[in-house]
């Protein structure tokens, strides 16, 4: 585990800003009420473009792309699934892209907050623990981070859970690579 006690959180975020894109493979579990779907997924992600393919039993089950706010999916997704998959995944993987934030220290955490996001970062590991994203319609998307792992380049949370209303998506990252600018 990394030990960053005494390091300024702004330095960590500035260091991550050299990352242009993230590519990852992961297992994915969708939950809605009492039903669950599982599969595997591949994501290619920048702060402007998302490309996600979800496979179930080895077959392509869903494909989602988002570029500059335009979302396309096959099959068509409702607004909750779209919010989880686009806003949730983008801000979960690229947590350091938070802009114009204020910092507050509390309970061994840094709380970074701006007009639409609140991010809790562990002071010892400088890894995110939780994030709340306010959506346009006033609802909140909650992200919980667990199981730190090392890619060789960076430490990252290898398990994420994204929750919105009655929906939840849990990701377990299998492989990840960070591409520089």
Buried (B, 14 or more C-beta within 10 A) or exposed (E): EBEBEEBEBEEBBEEBEEBEBBBBBBBBBBBBEEEEBEBBBBBBBBBEEBBBBBBBEEEEBBEBBBEEEEBEBEEEBEEBBBBBBBBBBBBBBBBBBBEEBEBEEEEEBBBBBEEBBBBBBBBBBBBBBBBBBBBEEEEEBBBBBEEBEEBEEBBBBBBBBBBBEEBBBBBBBEEBBBBEE
